[in-house]
Amino acid sequence: MAPVFELKSLTYADKRNNSDYFVTMTERAEDREGSLTTATEARGLEALISRAARAGKGPAPVERWNPAFCGDLDMEIRQDGTWFYQGTPIGRMPLVQLFSSVLRKDEDGKTYLVTPVERVGIRVVDAPFIAVEMDVCGTGDGQVVTFRTNVGDVVEAGPEHPLRFVDEDATGGLKPYVLVRGRLEALVARPVMYELVEHGEDIEVGGRRMFAVRSKGAVYPIMPAEKLQRLSA
């Protein structure tokens, strides 16, 4: 079975073609009536694409919008970052990137697609994004860890984009997350996590020795140093 998305950055040609695609979808949608509440139908989804395309040019200021809630949409982001609509994977990466540009997670813990006039809920199994690549430059307090997500976001871990590490009880492992924007996080993919911990070091945090990683002057504890020693024994 072919993969449903590609983990790569868009070239200029890609962006040009994507723009043509969204213009076509917008023209089709604007000729019809529809709202996010009817997005279970094809024309309703086209209307959603139309409004998302208009709202999602550049960084969408979704945190400033307060539209009416229009119900839940049968759309889900699985744990591996794959987007599904009505149980079918969304195979077009440009469409996934468009929807991701108007995502927002609210204080109620739910995730929504938001345009200036409407807000619909979607399901997120874990995190909405996956960190699929990383780069490290500098050393010590000057070290900077940069992540790229599966939808093309590039963020430098630090005070504005903190890292956190969650114990995974089912496996005894760790799940690292990096804040991308708002309350939306990216789960660090396992191969990237292995690369990340290679840059960890023993650092005293709050009077306790911790195995931690630095980025942009901030220190992010991964686990107590003694626990790492036990695991490594």
N, CA, C and O of each residue as an XYZ file, in Angstrom:
932
protein
N       0.852     -1.201      0.000
C       0.000      0.000      0.000
C       0.880      1.240      0.000
O       1.821      1.337      0.788
N       0.580      2.184     -0.878
C       1.408      3.384     -0.995
C       1.224      4.275      0.215
O       0.135      4.315      0.788
N       2.278      5.003      0.625
C       2.151      5.914      1.748
C       1.178      7.028      1.408
O       1.033      7.400      0.244
N       0.505      7.566      2.430
C      -0.510      8.577      2.185
C       0.038      9.975      2.293
O      -0.676     10.927      1.978
N       1.286     10.148      2.727
C       1.881     11.469      2.701
C       3.381     11.351      2.591
O       3.960     10.308      2.894
N       4.019     12.449      2.145
C       5.465     12.492      2.001
C       6.050     13.392      3.066
O       5.488     14.444      3.370
N       7.166     12.991      3.633
C       7.833     13.789      4.647
C       8.930     14.605      3.983
O      10.106     14.250      4.053
N       8.544     15.695      3.341
C       9.533     16.526      2.669
C       9.022     17.949      2.635
O       7.822     18.200      2.747
N       9.956     18.881      2.478
C       9.590     20.278      2.357
C       9.105     20.552      0.941
O       9.499     19.868     -0.003
N       8.238     21.567      0.799
C       7.722     21.922     -0.505
C       8.729     22.759     -1.277
O       9.367     23.646     -0.710
N       8.871     22.486     -2.543
C       9.674     23.330     -3.413
C       8.810     24.464     -3.935
O       7.598     24.489     -3.722
N       9.465     25.426     -4.640
C       8.683     26.521     -5.218
C       7.640     25.976     -6.186
O       6.503     26.447     -6.216
N       8.036     24.976     -6.981
C       7.094     24.410     -7.947
C       5.916     23.762     -7.241
O       4.775     23.884     -7.689
N       6.190     23.065     -6.125
C       5.115     22.436     -5.361
C       4.118     23.475     -4.905
O       2.909     23.297     -5.054
N       4.642     24.594     -4.331
C       3.767     25.626     -3.811
C       2.918     26.237     -4.925
O       1.738     26.526     -4.729
N       3.530     26.431     -6.095
C       2.787     26.992     -7.218
C       1.661     26.057     -7.603
O       0.531     26.507     -7.797
N       1.940     24.747     -7.720
C       0.918     23.792     -8.099
C      -0.163     23.685     -7.035
O      -1.345     23.569     -7.358
N       0.238     23.725     -5.753
C      -0.737     23.669     -4.671
C      -1.679     24.847     -4.758
O      -2.886     24.693     -4.571
N      -1.143     26.027     -5.040
C      -1.966     27.224     -5.150
C      -3.006     27.042     -6.247
O      -4.176     27.381     -6.063
N      -2.574     26.501     -7.404
C      -3.506     26.263     -8.495
C      -4.598     25.301     -8.062
O      -5.767     25.489     -8.398
N      -4.223     24.279     -7.322
C      -5.190     23.285     -6.856
C      -6.232     23.920     -5.955
O      -7.428     23.677     -6.114
N      -5.775     24.749     -4.993
C      -6.696     25.351     -4.052
C      -7.577     26.394     -4.722
O      -8.741     26.546     -4.354
N      -7.035     27.120     -5.709
C      -7.871     28.061     -6.453
C      -9.003     27.313     -7.146
O     -10.150     27.759     -7.131
N      -8.678     26.176     -7.753
C      -9.698     25.378     -8.426
C     -10.762     24.918     -7.446
O     -11.956     25.025     -7.727
N     -10.334     24.400     -6.285
C     -11.280     23.937     -5.288
C     -12.129     25.082     -4.773
O     -13.322     24.908     -4.522
N     -11.520     26.263     -4.611
C     -12.252     27.415     -4.115
C     -13.322     27.837     -5.111
O     -14.459     28.118     -4.731
N     -12.953     27.880     -6.389
C     -13.923     28.279     -7.393
C     -15.104     27.324     -7.414
O     -16.252     27.749     -7.550
N     -14.825     26.034     -7.281
C     -15.913     25.066     -7.273
C     -16.796     25.246     -6.061
O     -18.019     25.154     -6.158
N     -16.172     25.509     -4.892
C     -16.939     25.625     -3.656
C     -17.767     26.891     -3.625
O     -18.888     26.880     -3.117
N     -17.232     27.999     -4.164
C     -17.938     29.262     -4.068
C     -19.178     29.292     -4.961
O     -20.037     30.159     -4.798
N     -19.279     28.350     -5.905
C     -20.452     28.280     -6.754
C     -21.603     27.554     -6.066
O     -22.698     27.459     -6.621
N     -21.358     27.040     -4.858
C     -22.364     26.233     -4.176
C     -22.565     26.752     -2.769
O     -21.704     27.426     -2.203
N     -23.735     26.421     -2.209
C     -23.958     26.753     -0.820
C     -23.432     25.596      0.014
O     -23.438     24.448     -0.430
N     -22.980     25.900      1.220
C     -22.501     24.851      2.108
C     -21.871     25.465      3.317
O     -21.470     26.629      3.296
N     -21.778     24.695      4.373
C     -21.129     25.170      5.584
C     -20.398     24.007      6.199
O     -20.509     22.876      5.726
N     -19.642     24.277      7.262
C     -18.897     23.205      7.905
C     -19.839     22.170      8.508
O     -19.453     21.014      8.679
N     -21.045     22.557      8.824
C     -21.991     21.605      9.409
C     -22.475     20.598      8.373
O     -23.004     19.549      8.742
N     -22.307     20.891      7.083
C     -22.696     19.946      6.038
C     -21.486     19.296      5.408
O     -21.566     18.764      4.301
N     -20.361     19.334      6.107
C     -19.114     18.861      5.522
C     -19.024     17.353      5.437
O     -18.006     16.824      4.990
N     -20.076     16.638      5.860
C     -20.087     15.200      5.627
C     -20.388     14.901      4.173
O     -20.194     13.770      3.726
N     -20.856     15.887      3.424
C     -21.085     15.743      1.996
C     -19.900     16.330      1.247
O     -19.176     17.173      1.776
N     -19.707     15.882      0.018
C     -18.556     16.339     -0.759
C     -18.560     17.845     -0.917
O     -17.518     18.483     -0.763
N     -19.718     18.433     -1.223
C     -19.735     19.869     -1.440
C     -19.470     20.630     -0.145
O     -18.920     21.732     -0.171
N     -19.868     20.033      1.010
C     -19.567     20.675      2.285
C     -18.078     20.678      2.563
O     -17.542     21.651      3.093
N     -17.405     19.589      2.206
C     -15.958     19.533      2.392
C     -15.275     20.536      1.468
O     -14.284     21.155      1.855
N     -15.783     20.700      0.269
C     -15.212     21.698     -0.627
C     -15.382     23.100     -0.060
O     -14.500     23.948     -0.203
N     -16.529     23.341      0.589
C     -16.735     24.649      1.216
C     -15.727     24.866      2.329
O     -15.193     25.963      2.495
N     -15.470     23.810      3.091
C     -14.460     23.894      4.147
C     -13.085     24.188      3.553
O     -12.350     25.032      4.065
N     -12.742     23.493      2.477
C     -11.459     23.731      1.812
C     -11.371     25.179      1.340
O     -10.335     25.831      1.476
N     -12.483     25.671      0.782
C     -12.507     27.046      0.296
C     -12.203     28.034      1.409
O     -11.347     28.905      1.250
N     -12.895     27.907      2.534
C     -12.695     28.864      3.629
C     -11.330     28.684      4.275
O     -10.694     29.663      4.665
N     -10.875     27.445      4.392
C      -9.552     27.217      4.966
C      -8.475     27.809      4.074
O      -7.487     28.352      4.569
N      -8.659     27.708      2.747
C      -7.673     28.246      1.814
C      -7.571     29.758      1.952
O      -6.475     30.318      1.916
N      -8.718     30.417      2.110
C      -8.692     31.872      2.262
C      -8.095     32.266      3.603
O      -7.368     33.255      3.694
N      -8.403     31.487      4.657
C      -7.922     31.824      6.000
C      -6.476     31.429      6.207
O      -5.782     32.032      7.025
N      -6.001     30.405      5.464
C      -4.712     29.813      5.748
C      -3.551     30.336      4.940
O      -2.510     29.683      4.873
N      -3.696     31.505      4.318
C      -2.575     32.072      3.569
C      -1.599     32.692      4.561
O      -1.888     33.722      5.171
N      -0.430     32.050      4.719
C       0.499     32.492      5.752
C       0.035     31.957      7.095
O      -0.917     31.180      7.161
N       0.710     32.373      8.176
C       0.299     31.922      9.517
C      -1.103     32.427      9.835
O      -1.314     33.632      9.969
N      -2.048     31.524      9.953
C      -3.432     31.913     10.233
C      -3.566     32.352     11.693
O      -3.142     31.615     12.582
N      -4.137     33.522     11.968
C      -4.267     34.013     13.348
C      -5.462     33.388     14.064
O      -6.339     34.100     14.553
N      -5.495     32.060     14.125
C      -6.665     31.362     14.671
C      -6.920     31.697     16.135
O      -8.058     31.606     16.598
N      -5.874     32.084     16.875
C      -6.066     32.396     18.289
C      -6.911     33.660     18.473
O      -7.488     33.868     19.541
N      -6.988     34.498     17.443
C      -7.742     35.748     17.547
C      -9.189     35.595     17.084
O     -10.005     36.497     17.270
N      -9.498     34.464     16.487
C     -10.853     34.273     15.952
C     -11.740     33.600     16.990
O     -11.284     32.732     17.734
N     -12.998     33.998     17.040
C     -13.948     33.410     17.980
C     -15.257     33.089     17.259
O     -16.306     33.636     17.602
N     -15.200     32.207     16.263
C     -16.406     31.885     15.509
C     -17.311     30.920     16.261
O     -16.914     30.327     17.263
N     -18.529     30.775     15.762
C     -19.484     29.854     16.373
C     -19.040     28.405     16.153
O     -18.441     28.070     15.131
N     -19.350     27.552     17.142
C     -19.079     26.121     17.012
C     -20.168     25.508     16.148
O     -21.357     25.694     16.406
N     -19.748     24.768     15.111
C     -20.701     24.231     14.135
C     -20.807     22.712     14.179
O     -21.330     22.098     13.249
N     -20.313     22.102     15.258
C     -20.411     20.659     15.379
C     -19.096     19.958     15.069
O     -18.092     20.594     14.749
N     -19.124     18.642     15.171
C     -17.933     17.838     14.941
C     -17.904     17.318     13.516
O     -18.939     17.035     12.913
N     -16.700     17.202     12.998
C     -16.466     16.695     11.650
C     -15.857     15.301     11.764
O     -15.072     15.033     12.674
N     -16.217     14.422     10.846
C     -15.666     13.063     10.862
C     -14.260     13.086     10.263
O     -14.008     12.535      9.192
N     -13.359     13.739     10.986
C     -11.960     13.840     10.580
C     -11.104     13.486     11.787
O     -11.405     13.891     12.910
N     -10.038     12.732     11.552
C      -9.205     12.254     12.657
C      -7.736     12.288     12.259
O      -7.373     11.977     11.125
N      -6.901     12.675     13.220
C      -5.448     12.592     13.039
C      -4.974     11.415     13.885
O      -5.085     11.439     15.111
N      -4.449     10.396     13.233
C      -4.007      9.193     13.936
C      -2.661      9.440     14.624
O      -2.030     10.480     14.432
N      -2.242      8.468     15.422
C      -1.018      8.608     16.206
C       0.218      8.755     15.334
O       1.199      9.369     15.751
N       0.184      8.203     14.137
C       1.346      8.317     13.243
C       1.311      9.584     12.402
O       2.159      9.769     11.529
N       0.331     10.469     12.657
C       0.242     11.723     11.936
C      -0.617     11.678     10.688
O      -0.787     12.702     10.026
N      -1.169     10.506     10.343
C      -2.012     10.383      9.166
C      -3.386     11.004      9.423
O      -4.015     10.751     10.450
N      -3.833     11.816      8.475
C      -5.162     12.426      8.564
C      -6.183     11.546      7.842
O      -5.923     11.057      6.742
N      -7.350     11.346      8.470
C      -8.427     10.566      7.877
C      -9.690     11.419      7.795
O      -9.995     12.190      8.705
N     -10.409     11.269      6.704
C     -11.724     11.889      6.560
C     -12.732     10.797      6.246
O     -12.608     10.109      5.233
N     -13.730     10.632      7.108
C     -14.732      9.578      6.976
C     -14.080      8.213      6.809
O     -14.520      7.397      5.999
N     -13.023      7.974      7.586
C     -12.361      6.679      7.598
C     -11.377      6.437      6.469
O     -10.786      5.360      6.391
N     -11.187      7.414      5.591
C     -10.278      7.268      4.452
C      -9.094      8.208      4.610
O      -9.292      9.383      4.918
N      -7.866      7.731      4.409
C      -6.707      8.625      4.523
C      -6.777      9.765      3.520
O      -7.165      9.574      2.367
N      -6.400     10.945      3.972
C      -6.283     12.090      3.069
C      -4.913     11.985      2.406
O      -3.887     12.223      3.045
N      -4.901     11.633      1.143
C      -3.643     11.317      0.472
C      -2.895     12.515     -0.074
O      -1.717     12.397     -0.413
N      -3.545     13.671     -0.170
C      -2.889     14.845     -0.745
C      -2.219     15.643      0.366
O      -2.891     16.228      1.215
N      -0.896     15.660      0.353
C      -0.168     16.407      1.370
C      -0.520     17.889      1.376
O      -0.631     18.465      2.458
N      -0.702     18.544      0.219
C      -1.086     19.963      0.249
C      -2.380     20.213      1.006
O      -2.529     21.243      1.663
N      -3.322     19.272      0.917
C      -4.591     19.433      1.619
C      -4.392     19.286      3.127
O      -4.976     20.033      3.912
N      -3.565     18.321      3.524
C      -3.240     18.163      4.950
C      -2.569     19.422      5.481
O      -2.891     19.889      6.573
N      -1.633     19.972      4.706
C      -0.945     21.186      5.140
C      -1.917     22.359      5.258
O      -1.788     23.187      6.159
N      -2.874     22.427      4.362
C      -3.867     23.492      4.430
C      -4.686     23.377      5.706
O      -4.831     24.357      6.436
N      -5.219     22.199      5.982
C      -6.008     22.019      7.193
C      -5.170     22.271      8.445
O      -5.659     22.850      9.415
N      -3.908     21.835      8.425
C      -3.066     22.014      9.610
C      -2.819     23.488      9.905
O      -2.550     23.856     11.048
N      -2.908     24.336      8.879
C      -2.658     25.761      9.080
C      -3.791     26.458      9.823
O      -3.610     27.572     10.315
N      -4.962     25.815      9.913
C      -6.086     26.426     10.630
C      -6.534     25.555     11.805
O      -7.695     25.597     12.214
N      -5.601     24.764     12.342
C      -5.874     23.971     13.541
C      -5.739     24.828     14.790
O      -4.924     25.750     14.835
N      -6.545     24.519     15.807
C      -6.410     25.180     17.100
C      -6.861     24.219     18.187
O      -7.869     23.528     18.040
N      -6.110     24.179     19.276
C      -6.507     23.405     20.446
C      -6.911     24.389     21.537
O      -6.140     25.278     21.897
N      -8.120     24.225     22.059
C      -8.657     25.178     23.037
C      -8.460     24.680     24.467
O      -7.964     23.578     24.699
N      -8.860     25.516     25.409
C      -8.700     25.180     26.830
C      -9.492     23.945     27.220
O      -9.161     23.285     28.205
N     -10.527     23.624     26.465
C     -11.320     22.433     26.769
C     -10.608     21.144     26.370
O     -11.138     20.051     26.569
N      -9.397     21.276     25.803
C      -8.624     20.109     25.408
C      -8.980     19.547     24.054
O      -8.362     18.582     23.603
N      -9.971     20.136     23.390
C     -10.391     19.656     22.077
C      -9.680     20.433     20.967
O      -9.259     21.575     21.149
N      -9.561     19.775     19.812
C      -8.890     20.378     18.667
C      -9.921     20.702     17.597
O     -10.834     19.920     17.333
N      -9.759     21.870     16.985
C     -10.734     22.358     16.023
C     -10.052     22.828     14.745
O      -8.888     23.227     14.755
N     -10.800     22.773     13.646
C     -10.469     23.513     12.435
C     -11.225     24.832     12.538
O     -12.436     24.844     12.760
N     -10.509     25.941     12.378
C     -11.104     27.247     12.640
C     -10.907     28.160     11.429
O      -9.794     28.312     10.925
N     -11.993     28.755     10.978
C     -11.935     29.837      9.997
C     -12.521     31.073     10.676
O     -13.030     30.966     11.792
N     -12.466     32.225     10.047
C     -13.009     33.414     10.713
C     -14.487     33.324     11.056
O     -14.952     34.060     11.926
N     -15.244     32.446     10.400
C     -16.695     32.416     10.627
C     -17.203     31.108     11.217
O     -18.347     31.059     11.670
N     -16.393     30.032     11.231
C     -16.878     28.743     11.708
C     -15.781     27.968     12.439
O     -14.589     28.188     12.225
N     -16.222     27.050     13.311
C     -15.293     26.209     14.077
C     -15.905     24.815     14.176
O     -17.048     24.656     14.603
N     -15.119     23.796     13.770
C     -15.602     22.419     13.853
C     -14.575     21.569     14.597
O     -13.368     21.782     14.489
N     -15.081     20.613     15.346
C     -14.202     19.737     16.102
C     -13.722     18.559     15.285
O     -14.460     18.023     14.459
N     -12.466     18.151     15.518
C     -11.936     16.934     14.911
C     -11.293     16.098     16.008
O     -11.047     16.595     17.107
N     -11.021     14.842     15.716
C     -10.421     13.949     16.701
C      -8.908     13.877     16.477
O      -8.435     13.808     15.343
N      -8.166     13.894     17.580
C      -6.710     13.739     17.520
C      -6.340     12.632     18.504
O      -6.561     12.766     19.708
N      -5.779     11.547     17.995
C      -5.464     10.397     18.842
C      -4.355     10.725     19.833
O      -4.436     10.353     21.003
N      -3.313     11.425     19.365
C      -2.204     11.770     20.246
C      -1.857     13.240     20.054
O      -2.473     14.103     20.679
N      -0.897     13.535     19.213
C      -0.543     14.918     18.888
C      -0.909     15.177     17.434
O      -0.890     14.247     16.628
N      -1.243     16.419     17.076
C      -1.641     16.689     15.696
C      -0.496     16.633     14.698
O      -0.719     16.437     13.503
N       0.735     16.803     15.184
C       1.892     16.823     14.290
C       2.915     15.783     14.733
O       2.888     15.312     15.869
N       3.817     15.434     13.817
C       4.935     14.543     14.110
C       6.224     15.265     13.752
O       6.356     15.787     12.645
N       7.174     15.299     14.676
C       8.504     15.850     14.372
C       9.305     14.758     13.682
O       9.653     13.750     14.296
N       9.594     14.961     12.409
C      10.182     13.906     11.581
C      11.659     14.126     11.291
O      12.316     13.255     10.720
N      12.185     15.278     11.680
C      13.587     15.574     11.392
C      14.082     16.589     12.411
O      13.309     17.419     12.891
N      15.368     16.527     12.744
C      15.934     17.491     13.673
C      17.349     17.856     13.267
O      18.021     17.133     12.531
N      17.775     19.004     13.772
C      19.141     19.464     13.552
C      19.625     20.099     14.841
O      18.849     20.745     15.545
N      20.887     19.925     15.153
C      21.473     20.503     16.362
C      22.689     21.311     15.969
O      23.557     20.840     15.234
N      22.742     22.538     16.468
C      23.921     23.363     16.252
C      24.328     23.994     17.575
O      23.496     24.184     18.463
N      25.611     24.316     17.703
C      26.114     24.919     18.926
C      26.331     23.889     20.027
O      26.006     22.712     19.868
N      26.885     24.350     21.145
C      27.133     23.487     22.301
C      26.783     24.234     23.579
O      26.644     25.457     23.585
N      26.645     23.473     24.664
C      26.382     24.078     25.966
C      25.128     24.938     25.952
O      24.118     24.565     25.356
N      25.197     26.095     26.613
C      24.041     26.991     26.664
C      23.676     27.538     25.293
O      22.553     27.998     25.088
N      24.613     27.490     24.353
C      24.349     27.989     23.012
C      23.774     26.954     22.063
O      23.562     27.239     20.884
N      23.522     25.759     22.567
C      22.990     24.709     21.709
C      21.548     25.023     21.303
O      20.756     25.500     22.115
N      21.221     24.754     20.052
C      19.866     24.959     19.543
C      19.426     23.687     18.817
O      20.109     23.201     17.916
N      18.276     23.161     19.226
C      17.699     21.976     18.592
C      16.514     22.434     17.743
O      15.572     23.038     18.254
N      16.567     22.146     16.465
C      15.520     22.557     15.531
C      14.796     21.317     15.000
O      15.426     20.327     14.629
N      13.478     21.391     14.970
C      12.665     20.280     14.477
C      11.885     20.704     13.236
O      11.491     21.861     13.090
N      11.672     19.726     12.339
C      10.741     19.904     11.227
C       9.615     18.909     11.378
O       9.852     17.730     11.643
N       8.383     19.377     11.209
C       7.232     18.494     11.354
C       6.816     17.895     10.021
O       7.293     18.306      8.964
N       5.932     16.929     10.086
C       5.444     16.264      8.879
C       4.609     17.180      7.988
O       4.359     16.849      6.829
N       4.173     18.333      8.515
C       3.415     19.268      7.685
C       4.232     20.504      7.330
O       3.696     21.468      6.784
N       5.532     20.481      7.640
C       6.424     21.538      7.173
C       6.741     22.633      8.158
O       7.483     23.553      7.815
N       6.209     22.580      9.383
C       6.587     23.572     10.391
C       8.038     23.355     10.795
O       8.489     22.215     10.903
N       8.771     24.437     11.018
C      10.139     24.369     11.526
C      10.194     25.200     12.798
O       9.915     26.399     12.775
N      10.553     24.563     13.909
C      10.579     25.255     15.198
C      11.880     24.954     15.922
O      12.414     23.848     15.839
N      12.378     25.950     16.630
C      13.552     25.785     17.479
C      13.089     25.575     18.905
O      12.428     26.440     19.480
N      13.432     24.428     19.483
C      13.059     24.166     20.870
C      13.664     25.233     21.768
O      14.818     25.626     21.598
N      12.875     25.692     22.720
C      13.321     26.750     23.611
C      12.149     27.308     24.381
O      11.084     26.691     24.401
N      12.308     28.455     25.017
C      11.232     29.014     25.838
C       9.907     29.173     25.100
O       8.849     28.991     25.702
N       9.940     29.509     23.809
C       8.700     29.674     23.058
C       8.171     28.353     22.509
O       6.989     28.244     22.182
N       9.031     27.363     22.408
C       8.653     26.045     21.893
C       9.262     24.972     22.793
O      10.185     24.268     22.383
N       8.749     24.844     24.017
C       9.374     23.921     24.977
C       9.206     22.455     24.601
O       8.267     22.065     23.907
N      10.150     21.667     25.086
C      10.083     20.216     24.997
C       9.505     19.662     26.282
O       9.676     20.248     27.351
N       8.822     18.539     26.181
C       8.413     17.814     27.384
C       8.515     16.323     27.097
O       8.375     15.884     25.956
N       8.761     15.555     28.151
C       8.944     14.118     28.023
C       7.940     13.418     28.922
O       7.864     13.697     30.119
N       7.167     12.506     28.336
C       6.102     11.813     29.058
C       6.442     10.335     29.139
O       6.788      9.717     28.132
N       6.344      9.761     30.351
C       6.555      8.323     30.513
C       5.442      7.561     29.813
O       4.262      7.867     29.985
N       5.819      6.584     29.034
C       4.862      5.734     28.335
C       4.696      4.446     29.138
O       5.507      3.526     29.026
N       3.651      4.389     29.939
C       3.474      3.278     30.877
C       3.387      1.934     30.175
O       3.885      0.931     30.686
N       2.762      1.907     29.010
C       2.549      0.629     28.321
C       3.856     -0.025     27.900
O       3.961     -1.251     27.879
N       4.853      0.788     27.564
C       6.113      0.244     27.060
C       7.295      0.512     27.989
O       8.369     -0.063     27.811
N       7.098      1.379     28.973
C       8.205      1.762     29.837
C       9.144      2.755     29.193
O      10.197      3.071     29.746
N       8.766      3.254     28.017
C       9.608      4.211     27.308
C       9.175      5.645     27.528
O       8.418      5.947     28.451
N       9.664      6.524     26.669
C       9.374      7.953     26.756
C       8.763      8.446     25.462
O       9.064      7.947     24.378
N       7.890      9.447     25.601
C       7.325     10.103     24.435
C       7.653     11.588     24.526
O       7.092     12.292     25.366
N       8.559     12.076     23.670
C       8.897     13.506     23.700
C       7.925     14.307     22.816
O       7.493     13.846     21.759
N       7.603     15.498     23.275
C       6.759     16.407     22.507
C       7.430     17.772     22.453
O       8.134     18.164     23.383
N       7.208     18.495     21.356
C       7.676     19.868     21.245
C       6.474     20.725     20.871
O       5.690     20.357     19.997
N       6.332     21.874     21.539
C       5.227     22.773     21.255
C       5.485     23.480     19.932
O       6.551     24.061     19.730
N       4.508     23.429     19.035
C       4.658     24.041     17.715
C       4.053     25.443     17.702
O       4.729     26.415     17.364
N       2.789     25.541     18.070
C       2.131     26.847     18.170
C       0.852     26.701     18.976
O       0.234     25.637     19.004
N       0.466     27.793     19.632
C      -0.714     27.722     20.475
C      -0.563     26.619     21.496
O       0.400     26.605     22.263
N      -1.520     25.679     21.512
C      -1.428     24.489     22.364
C      -1.146     23.238     21.548
O      -1.279     22.123     22.052
N      -0.762     23.413     20.303
C      -0.539     22.280     19.404
C       0.899     21.786     19.498
O       1.850     22.558     19.369
N       1.036     20.491     19.725
C       2.357     19.890     19.882
C       2.647     18.919     18.742
O       1.752     18.463     18.031
N       3.929     18.625     18.602
C       4.375     17.564     17.698
C       4.984     16.450     18.541
O       5.825     16.702     19.403
N       4.558     15.230     18.288
C       5.198     14.067     18.889
C       6.495     13.804     18.138
O       6.494     13.709     16.911
N       7.587     13.688     18.858
C       8.881     13.433     18.214
C       8.938     11.970     17.791
O       8.823     11.072     18.625
N       9.112     11.738     16.508
C       9.162     10.374     15.982
C      10.294      9.593     16.650
O      11.305     10.169     17.052
N      10.115      8.301     16.762
C      11.078      7.492     17.507
C      12.511      7.604     16.979
O      13.430      7.772     17.781
N      12.741      7.520     15.663
C      14.130      7.686     15.192
C      14.708      9.045     15.566
O      15.895      9.154     15.874
N      13.870     10.084     15.542
C      14.333     11.419     15.907
C      14.598     11.490     17.406
O      15.531     12.165     17.840
N      13.785     10.798     18.195
C      14.005     10.758     19.637
C      15.371     10.151     19.962
O      16.092     10.657     20.822
N      15.720      9.070     19.273
C      17.028      8.455     19.505
C      18.151      9.434     19.189
O      19.160      9.486     19.892
N      17.967     10.203     18.131
C      18.963     11.203     17.773
C      19.018     12.302     18.827
O      20.091     12.805     19.160
N      17.851     12.668     19.346
C      17.783     13.734     20.344
C      18.527     13.357     21.617
O      19.285     14.166     22.152
N      18.320     12.136     22.109
C      18.934     11.754     23.380
C      20.450     11.634     23.260
O      21.155     11.665     24.269
N      20.953     11.498     22.045
C      22.410     11.490     21.872
C      23.030     12.825     22.270
O      24.230     12.907     22.530
N      22.214     13.858     22.316
C      22.700     15.184     22.693
C      22.368     15.518     24.146
O      22.551     16.652     24.589
N      21.878     14.516     24.882
C      21.600     14.724     26.302
C      22.866     14.700     27.135
O      23.906     14.204     26.702
N      22.759     15.251     28.350
C      23.892     15.296     29.268
C      23.385     15.354     30.694
O      22.231     15.706     30.940
N      24.255     15.005     31.637
C      23.903     15.101     33.050
C      23.953     16.564     33.490
O      24.984     17.226     33.370
N      22.827     17.055     33.997
C      22.715     18.445     34.429
C      21.985     18.475     35.761
O      21.016     17.739     35.953
N      22.433     19.309     36.674
C      21.732     19.449     37.942
C      20.520     20.349     37.750
O      20.642     21.500     37.331
N      19.354     19.806     38.063
C      18.093     20.539     37.921
C      17.355     20.473     39.251
O      16.941     19.396     39.681
N      17.190     21.613     39.900
C      16.485     21.635     41.177
C      17.158     20.808     42.248
O      16.490     20.216     43.096
N      18.486     20.765     42.212
C      19.229     20.012     43.212
C      19.323     18.531     42.931
O      19.802     17.784     43.783
N      18.889     18.078     41.780
C      18.938     16.657     41.438
C      19.627     16.481     40.095
O      19.414     17.265     39.170
N      20.456     15.444     39.993
C      21.131     15.165     38.731
C      20.129     14.561     37.752
O      19.492     13.547     38.038
N      20.003     15.203     36.590
C      19.059     14.750     35.579
C      19.786     14.563     34.250
O      20.729     15.285     33.927
N      19.324     13.583     33.497
C      19.747     13.464     32.111
C      18.819     14.373     31.328
O      17.606     14.164     31.311
N      19.391     15.390     30.676
C      18.575     16.432     30.072
C      19.202     16.897     28.766
O      20.343     16.566     28.445
N      18.422     17.673     28.027
C      18.905     18.247     26.773
C      18.706     19.759     26.838
O      17.725     20.247     27.400
N      19.653     20.490     26.254
C      19.583     21.951     26.239
C      19.151     22.430     24.854
O      19.421     21.791     23.837
N      18.465     23.584     24.851
C      18.176     24.265     23.592
C      17.812     25.710     23.884
O      16.925     25.979     24.694
N      18.489     26.634     23.233
C      18.247     28.071     23.356
C      18.267     28.537     24.817
O      17.455     29.369     25.222
N      19.190     28.000     25.589
C      19.367     28.412     26.971
C      18.456     27.730     27.963
O      18.608     27.937     29.166
N      17.518     26.926     27.507
C      16.616     26.207     28.406
C      17.088     24.761     28.567
O      17.725     24.192     27.682
N      16.757     24.191     29.717
C      17.133     22.809     30.015
C      15.862     21.981     30.146
O      14.940     22.361     30.868
N      15.813     20.845     29.445
C      14.626     19.993     29.459
C      14.996     18.611     29.997
O      15.628     17.822     29.293
N      14.606     18.310     31.245
C      14.939     17.003     31.832
C      14.255     15.861     31.099
O      13.070     15.931     30.772
N      15.013     14.821     30.852
C      14.476     13.629     30.214
C      14.139     12.581     31.273
O      13.051     12.003     31.261
N      15.076     12.340     32.187
C      14.846     11.401     33.283
C      15.943     11.593     34.312
O      16.986     12.164     33.995
N      15.730     11.122     35.564
C      16.810     11.186     36.554
C      18.040     10.425     36.076
O      17.923      9.372     35.448
N      19.212     10.960     36.374
C      20.456     10.347     35.926
C      20.598      8.919     36.438
O      21.110      8.051     35.732
N      20.139      8.671     37.683
C      20.273      7.326     38.226
C      19.381      6.335     37.499
O      19.729      5.160     37.383
N      18.241      6.790     37.009
C      17.357      5.907     36.251
C      18.039      5.523     34.935
O      17.987      4.367     34.515
N      18.672      6.496     34.295
C      19.371      6.194     33.048
C      20.487      5.190     33.288
O      20.716      4.302     32.466
N      21.182      5.327     34.414
C      22.248      4.381     34.727
C      21.710      2.974     34.914
O      22.328      2.001     34.481
N      20.552      2.871     35.564
C      19.941      1.547     35.743
C      19.542      0.943     34.400
O      19.749     -0.246     34.161
N      18.971      1.771     33.527
C      18.545      1.282     32.233
C      19.712      0.885     31.356
O      19.588      0.005     30.503
N      20.855      1.539     31.566
C      22.036      1.298     30.753
C      22.881      0.138     31.277
O      23.782     -0.336     30.585
N      22.596     -0.315     32.484
C      23.409     -1.364     33.115
C      23.207     -2.712     32.421
O      23.811     -3.708     32.818
